Amino acid sequence: MAAKAKQGNAVWETIKTIVYALLIAGVFRTLFFQPFWIPSGSMKETLLIGDFLFVNKMAYGYSYASCPSLIIPRVGLNVDAEDICGFLKGDNKRLLASDPERGDVVVFRHPVSGRDFIKRLTGLPGDRIQMKNGVLHINGEAVKLQDDGVFEEVFAPQGPQGSPPRCENGPVGAGGICEKSRQIETLPNGVSHTILNIGTQGSDNTNVYVVPEGHYFFMGDNRDNSSDSRLPQIAGGVGYVPFENLIGRADRIMFSSAGRSMLFFWTWRGDRFFKAVN
């Protein structure tokens, strides 16, 4: 009997340890940092498909979007942040709020689909944003651009979706070099970052967007391959993003996988460990 009781106590202690660990992990993810894996190329070359990073959730304070989502299709688990904290949604306010800065790379919830997106913040409340001939204009002034050579990558399936990149140098065969023009863009507050261009398209010339109060305007660094605030939500874009939908700021890449899964350690990129996000 004593042996059985001892064995039962050991099992119970193991269960408690697992529960405590899950609770601590849940609190840590809810309050401080959230893992994020880059699934698309809309932020190249700042972020590559397969980059794994932690999002700083303390940067802008907390809202309903700060609650974690637990989505694992293989086991039928689909618990959205709104399912847990949806009662907080709608007032566009945050606890311990801090304003984001122009040029921040931000993870946010899409205002309609609720999916997590990551883009660069280019427009603040009240700003007038417009694209003219592929050049970003903020409040009537063109941002500073400096040519910076060519971004090259292999034309091959990328990431879990297996999508090949788009190329400025036209169709290239499998294994060929795919090129995009690279420029350094400097925003009015002095933040500089790389942007890529593929060719002339509709999003290179737009009407003037006036960012509403309490909302933000986001764009991808891979300008011709990004679904962002330049497209309205009804057209599959992001539109203006409410303050309460911000999840956090991306500060540093932990590691990066060039394969179809971040678990394929033999495909990890050796030059991206703990790389700062600028």
C-alpha positions as YAML, in Angstrom:
chain: A
units: angstrom
residues:
- id: 1
  name: MET
  ca: [0.00, 0.00, 0.00]
- id: 2
  name: ALA
  ca: [2.80, 2.38, 0.91]
- id: 3
  name: ALA
  ca: [4.51, 1.77, -2.44]
- id: 4
  name: LYS
  ca: [1.28, 2.49, -4.33]
- id: 5
  name: ALA
  ca: [0.70, 5.64, -2.31]
- id: 6
  name: LYS
  ca: [4.25, 6.78, -2.99]
- id: 7
  name: GLN
  ca: [3.82, 6.09, -6.71]
- id: 8
  name: GLY
  ca: [0.51, 7.98, -6.71]
- id: 9
  name: ASN
  ca: [2.14, 10.95, -5.00]
- id: 10
  name: ALA
  ca: [4.94, 10.96, -7.61]
- id: 11
  name: VAL
  ca: [2.40, 10.99, -10.45]
- id: 12
  name: TRP
  ca: [0.48, 13.79, -8.77]
- id: 13
  name: GLU
  ca: [3.67, 15.81, -8.27]
- id: 14
  name: THR
  ca: [4.55, 15.35, -11.95]
- id: 15
  name: ILE
  ca: [1.09, 16.54, -13.00]
- id: 16
  name: LYS
  ca: [1.38, 19.59, -10.74]
- id: 17
  name: THR
  ca: [4.81, 20.41, -12.15]
- id: 18
  name: ILE
  ca: [3.49, 20.27, -15.71]
- id: 19
  name: VAL
  ca: [0.46, 22.41, -14.82]
- id: 20
  name: TYR
  ca: [2.65, 25.00, -13.06]
- id: 21
  name: ALA
  ca: [5.04, 25.06, -16.01]
- id: 22
  name: LEU
  ca: [2.16, 25.63, -18.44]
- id: 23
  name: LEU
  ca: [0.73, 28.39, -16.25]
- id: 24
  name: ILE
  ca: [4.10, 30.13, -16.00]
- id: 25
  name: ALA
  ca: [4.61, 29.81, -19.77]
- id: 26
  name: GLY
  ca: [1.11, 31.19, -20.36]
- id: 27
  name: VAL
  ca: [1.69, 34.18, -18.09]
- id: 28
  name: PHE
  ca: [5.11, 34.81, -19.67]
- id: 29
  name: ARG
  ca: [3.64, 34.72, -23.17]
- id: 30
  name: THR
  ca: [0.64, 36.86, -22.22]
- id: 31
  name: LEU
  ca: [2.57, 39.59, -20.44]
- id: 32
  name: PHE
  ca: [6.06, 39.73, -21.89]
- id: 33
  name: PHE
  ca: [7.00, 37.99, -25.13]
- id: 34
  name: GLN
  ca: [5.21, 36.08, -27.89]
- id: 35
  name: PRO
  ca: [6.98, 33.81, -30.38]
- id: 36
  name: PHE
  ca: [6.45, 34.56, -34.06]
- id: 37
  name: TRP
  ca: [7.64, 32.70, -37.15]
- id: 38
  name: ILE
  ca: [7.83, 34.63, -40.42]
- id: 39
  name: PRO
  ca: [5.65, 32.79, -42.97]
- id: 40
  name: SER
  ca: [5.92, 35.11, -46.00]
- id: 41
  name: GLY
  ca: [8.36, 37.37, -47.82]
- id: 42
  name: SER
  ca: [6.54, 40.69, -47.40]
- id: 43
  name: MET
  ca: [9.26, 42.07, -45.09]
- id: 44
  name: LYS
  ca: [12.36, 41.01, -47.06]
- id: 45
  name: GLU
  ca: [15.18, 41.63, -46.59]
- id: 46
  name: THR
  ca: [14.63, 42.88, -43.06]
- id: 47
  name: LEU
  ca: [12.86, 39.61, -42.25]
- id: 48
  name: LEU
  ca: [13.22, 36.41, -44.25]
- id: 49
  name: ILE
  ca: [10.81, 33.50, -44.50]
- id: 50
  name: GLY
  ca: [11.74, 31.18, -41.64]
- id: 51
  name: ASP
  ca: [12.98, 33.84, -39.21]
- id: 52
  name: PHE
  ca: [11.94, 33.01, -35.65]
- id: 53
  name: LEU
  ca: [11.62, 35.91, -33.23]
- id: 54
  name: PHE
  ca: [10.01, 36.98, -30.00]
- id: 55
  name: VAL
  ca: [7.64, 39.96, -30.00]
- id: 56
  name: ASN
  ca: [8.05, 42.44, -27.16]
- id: 57
  name: LYS
  ca: [4.50, 42.74, -25.80]
- id: 58
  name: MET
  ca: [5.50, 45.30, -23.16]
- id: 59
  name: ALA
  ca: [6.45, 47.88, -25.81]
- id: 60
  name: TYR
  ca: [2.97, 49.38, -26.28]
- id: 61
  name: GLY
  ca: [1.06, 48.16, -23.23]
- id: 62
  name: TYR
  ca: [-1.77, 45.65, -23.20]
- id: 63
  name: SER
  ca: [-5.13, 45.19, -24.91]
- id: 64
  name: TYR
  ca: [-7.38, 42.31, -25.89]
- id: 65
  name: ALA
  ca: [-4.86, 41.48, -28.65]
- id: 66
  name: SER
  ca: [-2.23, 40.77, -25.99]
- id: 67
  name: CYS
  ca: [-4.01, 37.56, -25.02]
- id: 68
  name: PRO
  ca: [-2.43, 34.52, -26.65]
- id: 69
  name: SER
  ca: [-4.03, 32.50, -29.42]
- id: 70
  name: LEU
  ca: [-3.66, 28.72, -29.35]
- id: 71
  name: ILE
  ca: [-4.20, 27.36, -32.85]
- id: 72
  name: ILE
  ca: [-3.04, 23.82, -33.69]
- id: 73
  name: PRO
  ca: [-5.08, 22.59, -36.68]
- id: 74
  name: ARG
  ca: [-3.68, 19.04, -36.50]
- id: 75
  name: VAL
  ca: [-5.32, 18.43, -33.14]
- id: 76
  name: GLY
  ca: [-8.34, 20.64, -33.71]
- id: 77
  name: LEU
  ca: [-7.25, 23.30, -31.22]
- id: 78
  name: ASN
  ca: [-8.45, 26.77, -32.20]
- id: 79
  name: VAL
  ca: [-8.60, 29.19, -29.28]
- id: 80
  name: ASP
  ca: [-8.33, 32.78, -30.47]
- id: 81
  name: ALA
  ca: [-7.23, 35.76, -28.38]
- id: 82
  name: GLU
  ca: [-10.68, 37.23, -28.91]
- id: 83
  name: ASP
  ca: [-12.27, 34.10, -27.43]
- id: 84
  name: ILE
  ca: [-10.38, 34.79, -24.20]
- id: 85
  name: CYS
  ca: [-10.26, 38.57, -24.03]
- id: 86
  name: GLY
  ca: [-12.88, 39.68, -26.55]
- id: 87
  name: PHE
  ca: [-14.81, 41.46, -23.79]
- id: 88
  name: LEU
  ca: [-12.00, 44.06, -23.77]
- id: 89
  name: LYS
  ca: [-12.27, 44.76, -27.51]
- id: 90
  name: GLY
  ca: [-13.85, 47.87, -28.95]
- id: 91
  name: ASP
  ca: [-12.66, 50.82, -26.88]
- id: 92
  name: ASN
  ca: [-9.30, 51.11, -28.74]
- id: 93
  name: LYS
  ca: [-7.49, 51.61, -25.45]
- id: 94
  name: ARG
  ca: [-4.55, 49.90, -23.81]
- id: 95
  name: LEU
  ca: [-3.36, 49.34, -20.26]
- id: 96
  name: LEU
  ca: [0.07, 50.90, -19.55]
- id: 97
  name: ALA
  ca: [-0.06, 52.29, -23.09]
- id: 98
  name: SER
  ca: [2.97, 53.64, -24.93]
- id: 99
  name: ASP
  ca: [2.77, 55.09, -28.42]
- id: 100
  name: PRO
  ca: [4.58, 53.21, -31.19]
- id: 101
  name: GLU
  ca: [7.18, 55.06, -33.20]
- id: 102
  name: ARG
  ca: [7.38, 55.49, -36.94]
- id: 103
  name: GLY
  ca: [9.63, 52.80, -38.36]
- id: 104
  name: ASP
  ca: [8.87, 50.17, -35.72]
- id: 105
  name: VAL
  ca: [8.41, 46.63, -37.02]
- id: 106
  name: VAL
  ca: [5.13, 45.58, -35.41]
- id: 107
  name: VAL
  ca: [3.06, 42.42, -35.07]
- id: 108
  name: PHE
  ca: [-0.66, 43.20, -35.05]
- id: 109
  name: ARG
  ca: [-4.02, 41.50, -35.48]
- id: 110
  name: HIS
  ca: [-5.70, 42.03, -38.83]
- id: 111
  name: PRO
  ca: [-8.80, 44.17, -38.11]
- id: 112
  name: VAL
  ca: [-11.10, 41.73, -39.94]
- id: 113
  name: SER
  ca: [-9.59, 38.25, -40.08]
- id: 114
  name: GLY
  ca: [-7.81, 38.38, -36.71]
- id: 115
  name: ARG
  ca: [-4.70, 36.82, -38.24]
- id: 116
  name: ASP
  ca: [-1.31, 38.00, -37.01]
- id: 117
  name: PHE
  ca: [0.55, 40.27, -39.45]
- id: 118
  name: ILE
  ca: [4.01, 41.81, -39.24]
- id: 119
  name: LYS
  ca: [4.79, 45.07, -41.08]
- id: 120
  name: ARG
  ca: [6.62, 48.37, -40.66]
- id: 121
  name: LEU
  ca: [4.76, 51.32, -39.17]
- id: 122
  name: THR
  ca: [4.94, 54.17, -41.68]
- id: 123
  name: GLY
  ca: [1.89, 56.32, -40.88]
- id: 124
  name: LEU
  ca: [0.86, 57.83, -37.53]
- id: 125
  name: PRO
  ca: [-2.60, 59.20, -36.63]
- id: 126
  name: GLY
  ca: [-3.34, 62.30, -38.72]
- id: 127
  name: ASP
  ca: [-0.62, 61.60, -41.30]
- id: 128
  name: ARG
  ca: [-1.27, 61.90, -45.01]
- id: 129
  name: ILE
  ca: [0.33, 58.93, -46.77]
- id: 130
  name: GLN
  ca: [0.73, 58.53, -50.53]
- id: 131
  name: MET
  ca: [2.82, 56.51, -52.97]
- id: 132
  name: LYS
  ca: [4.05, 58.34, -56.08]
- id: 133
  name: ASN
  ca: [6.06, 56.41, -58.67]
- id: 134
  name: GLY
  ca: [7.07, 53.93, -56.00]
- id: 135
  name: VAL
  ca: [8.24, 56.61, -53.54]
- id: 136
  name: LEU
  ca: [6.60, 56.97, -50.13]
- id: 137
  name: HIS
  ca: [5.33, 60.48, -49.37]
- id: 138
  name: ILE
  ca: [4.45, 61.48, -45.82]
- id: 139
  name: ASN
  ca: [2.52, 64.71, -45.30]
- id: 140
  name: GLY
  ca: [3.40, 65.86, -48.80]
- id: 141
  name: GLU
  ca: [7.14, 65.20, -48.51]
- id: 142
  name: ALA
  ca: [8.99, 62.36, -50.23]
- id: 143
  name: VAL
  ca: [11.09, 60.19, -47.96]
- id: 144
  name: LYS
  ca: [14.82, 60.05, -48.58]
- id: 145
  name: LEU
  ca: [15.93, 57.14, -50.79]
- id: 146
  name: GLN
  ca: [19.42, 55.88, -51.56]
- id: 147
  name: ASP
  ca: [20.16, 53.14, -54.09]
- id: 148
  name: ASP
  ca: [21.86, 50.17, -52.44]
- id: 149
  name: GLY
  ca: [22.56, 47.62, -55.13]
- id: 150
  name: VAL
  ca: [20.64, 44.41, -55.73]
- id: 151
  name: PHE
  ca: [19.10, 41.83, -53.39]
- id: 152
  name: GLU
  ca: [19.68, 38.28, -54.64]
- id: 153
  name: GLU
  ca: [18.11, 34.98, -53.68]
- id: 154
  name: VAL
  ca: [17.74, 31.56, -55.25]
- id: 155
  name: PHE
  ca: [14.57, 30.98, -57.22]
- id: 156
  name: ALA
  ca: [13.18, 27.98, -55.33]
- id: 157
  name: PRO
  ca: [10.21, 27.07, -53.10]
- id: 158
  name: GLN
  ca: [10.47, 28.87, -49.76]
- id: 159
  name: GLY
  ca: [9.05, 28.06, -46.34]
- id: 160
  name: PRO
  ca: [6.16, 25.76, -45.46]
- id: 161
  name: GLN
  ca: [3.99, 27.22, -48.24]
- id: 162
  name: GLY
  ca: [6.60, 26.37, -50.86]
- id: 163
  name: SER
  ca: [6.08, 29.62, -52.77]
- id: 164
  name: PRO
  ca: [8.91, 30.84, -55.04]
- id: 165
  name: PRO
  ca: [9.96, 34.52, -54.85]
- id: 166
  name: ARG
  ca: [8.98, 37.18, -57.37]
- id: 167
  name: CYS
  ca: [11.88, 38.57, -59.40]
- id: 168
  name: GLU
  ca: [12.64, 41.90, -61.02]
- id: 169
  name: ASN
  ca: [14.89, 40.25, -63.60]
- id: 170
  name: GLY
  ca: [11.98, 38.36, -65.09]
- id: 171
  name: PRO
  ca: [11.23, 34.64, -64.96]
- id: 172
  name: VAL
  ca: [14.28, 32.62, -64.01]
- id: 173
  name: GLY
  ca: [14.60, 28.86, -63.97]
- id: 174
  name: ALA
  ca: [14.63, 26.74, -60.84]
- id: 175
  name: GLY
  ca: [17.89, 27.33, -59.01]
- id: 176
  name: GLY
  ca: [18.54, 30.59, -60.86]
- id: 177
  name: ILE
  ca: [19.33, 33.92, -59.21]
- id: 178
  name: CYS
  ca: [16.28, 36.07, -58.50]
- id: 179
  name: GLU
  ca: [17.04, 39.78, -58.25]
- id: 180
  name: LYS
  ca: [15.28, 42.80, -56.75]
- id: 181
  name: SER
  ca: [16.44, 46.43, -56.60]
- id: 182
  name: ARG
  ca: [17.46, 47.46, -53.09]
- id: 183
  name: GLN
  ca: [17.19, 50.95, -51.60]
- id: 184
  name: ILE
  ca: [17.73, 52.52, -48.19]
- id: 185
  name: GLU
  ca: [14.63, 54.43, -47.11]
- id: 186
  name: THR
  ca: [14.92, 57.06, -44.37]
- id: 187
  name: LEU
  ca: [11.73, 58.12, -42.60]
- id: 188
  name: PRO
  ca: [11.15, 61.65, -41.24]
- id: 189
  name: ASN
  ca: [12.25, 60.64, -37.72]
- id: 190
  name: GLY
  ca: [15.61, 59.35, -39.02]
- id: 191
  name: VAL
  ca: [14.83, 55.62, -39.01]
- id: 192
  name: SER
  ca: [16.54, 53.97, -41.99]
- id: 193
  name: HIS
  ca: [15.81, 50.53, -43.38]
- id: 194
  name: THR
  ca: [16.07, 48.50, -46.56]
- id: 195
  name: ILE
  ca: [13.23, 48.26, -49.05]
- id: 196
  name: LEU
  ca: [12.99, 46.09, -52.18]
- id: 197
  name: ASN
  ca: [11.35, 46.80, -55.53]
- id: 198
  name: ILE
  ca: [10.27, 44.39, -58.25]
- id: 199
  name: GLY
  ca: [8.58, 46.58, -60.85]
- id: 200
  name: THR
  ca: [5.86, 49.14, -61.49]
- id: 201
  name: GLN
  ca: [2.40, 48.18, -60.26]
- id: 202
  name: GLY
  ca: [-0.80, 49.74, -58.95]
- id: 203
  name: SER
  ca: [0.41, 50.07, -55.36]
- id: 204
  name: ASP
  ca: [3.28, 52.31, -56.54]
- id: 205
  name: ASN
  ca: [0.80, 55.15, -57.26]
- id: 206
  name: THR
  ca: [-2.04, 55.68, -54.81]
- id: 207
  name: ASN
  ca: [-4.50, 58.24, -53.59]
- id: 208
  name: VAL
  ca: [-3.78, 60.13, -50.37]
- id: 209
  name: TYR
  ca: [-4.53, 58.10, -47.24]
- id: 210
  name: VAL
  ca: [-5.43, 60.16, -44.15]
- id: 211
  name: VAL
  ca: [-4.74, 58.03, -41.08]
- id: 212
  name: PRO
  ca: [-7.63, 58.28, -38.58]
- id: 213
  name: GLU
  ca: [-7.11, 59.14, -34.92]
- id: 214
  name: GLY
  ca: [-6.19, 56.06, -32.90]
- id: 215
  name: HIS
  ca: [-5.09, 54.12, -36.00]
- id: 216
  name: TYR
  ca: [-1.83, 53.34, -37.81]
- id: 217
  name: PHE
  ca: [-0.66, 52.74, -41.38]
- id: 218
  name: PHE
  ca: [1.62, 49.77, -42.13]
- id: 219
  name: MET
  ca: [3.67, 48.73, -45.15]
- id: 220
  name: GLY
  ca: [5.93, 45.80, -45.99]
- id: 221
  name: ASP
  ca: [9.60, 46.41, -46.79]
- id: 222
  name: ASN
  ca: [9.25, 44.16, -49.85]
- id: 223
  name: ARG
  ca: [7.09, 46.88, -51.34]
- id: 224
  name: ASP
  ca: [5.79, 45.11, -54.45]
- id: 225
  name: ASN
  ca: [5.00, 41.87, -52.64]
- id: 226
  name: SER
  ca: [3.10, 43.01, -49.56]
- id: 227
  name: SER
  ca: [-0.57, 43.04, -48.60]
- id: 228
  name: ASP
  ca: [-0.69, 46.05, -46.28]
- id: 229
  name: SER
  ca: [-2.46, 49.34, -45.50]
- id: 230
  name: ARG
  ca: [-2.30, 50.45, -49.12]
- id: 231
  name: LEU
  ca: [-5.17, 48.07, -49.82]
- id: 232
  name: PRO
  ca: [-8.50, 48.40, -47.98]
- id: 233
  name: GLN
  ca: [-9.71, 45.48, -45.93]
- id: 234
  name: ILE
  ca: [-12.53, 44.70, -48.36]
- id: 235
  name: ALA
  ca: [-9.92, 44.22, -51.11]
- id: 236
  name: GLY
  ca: [-7.84, 41.78, -49.05]
- id: 237
  name: GLY
  ca: [-5.52, 44.40, -47.57]
- id: 238
  name: VAL
  ca: [-4.96, 45.60, -44.04]
- id: 239
  name: GLY
  ca: [-6.35, 49.13, -44.13]
- id: 240
  name: TYR
  ca: [-5.95, 51.29, -41.04]
- id: 241
  name: VAL
  ca: [-5.04, 49.31, -37.91]
- id: 242
  name: PRO
  ca: [-6.56, 50.31, -34.53]
- id: 243
  name: PHE
  ca: [-4.21, 50.94, -31.61]
- id: 244
  name: GLU
  ca: [-5.81, 48.08, -29.66]
- id: 245
  name: ASN
  ca: [-4.86, 45.59, -32.38]
- id: 246
  name: LEU
  ca: [-1.11, 46.00, -31.87]
- id: 247
  name: ILE
  ca: [0.46, 42.95, -30.25]
- id: 248
  name: GLY
  ca: [4.05, 44.09, -29.87]
- id: 249
  name: ARG
  ca: [7.33, 45.19, -31.41]
- id: 250
  name: ALA
  ca: [9.77, 42.84, -33.13]
- id: 251
  name: ASP
  ca: [13.23, 43.58, -31.74]
- id: 252
  name: ARG
  ca: [15.50, 40.62, -32.42]
- id: 253
  name: ILE
  ca: [15.60, 37.43, -34.49]
- id: 254
  name: MET
  ca: [16.49, 34.40, -32.37]
- id: 255
  name: PHE
  ca: [17.34, 32.05, -35.26]
- id: 256
  name: SER
  ca: [16.29, 31.45, -38.86]
- id: 257
  name: SER
  ca: [15.48, 28.34, -40.87]
- id: 258
  name: ALA
  ca: [15.78, 28.24, -44.65]
- id: 259
  name: GLY
  ca: [13.88, 24.94, -44.76]
- id: 260
  name: ARG
  ca: [10.19, 24.04, -44.64]
- id: 261
  name: SER
  ca: [10.20, 23.79, -40.85]
- id: 262
  name: MET
  ca: [12.00, 25.63, -38.08]
- id: 263
  name: LEU
  ca: [12.78, 22.19, -36.62]
- id: 264
  name: PHE
  ca: [15.09, 21.41, -39.55]
- id: 265
  name: PHE
  ca: [18.18, 22.65, -37.68]
- id: 266
  name: TRP
  ca: [20.49, 21.73, -40.56]
- id: 267
  name: THR
  ca: [18.84, 24.50, -42.61]
- id: 268
  name: TRP
  ca: [19.35, 27.22, -39.99]
- id: 269
  name: ARG
  ca: [21.04, 30.37, -41.31]
- id: 270
  name: GLY
  ca: [24.26, 30.92, -39.40]
- id: 271
  name: ASP
  ca: [24.33, 34.69, -39.91]
- id: 272
  name: ARG
  ca: [20.92, 35.44, -38.32]
- id: 273
  name: PHE
  ca: [21.28, 34.22, -34.74]
- id: 274
  name: PHE
  ca: [20.21, 37.03, -32.33]
- id: 275
  name: LYS
  ca: [20.16, 39.51, -35.22]
- id: 276
  name: ALA
  ca: [18.58, 42.89, -34.36]
- id: 277
  name: VAL
  ca: [15.48, 43.93, -36.31]
- id: 278
  name: ASN
  ca: [16.01, 47.40, -37.78]
...
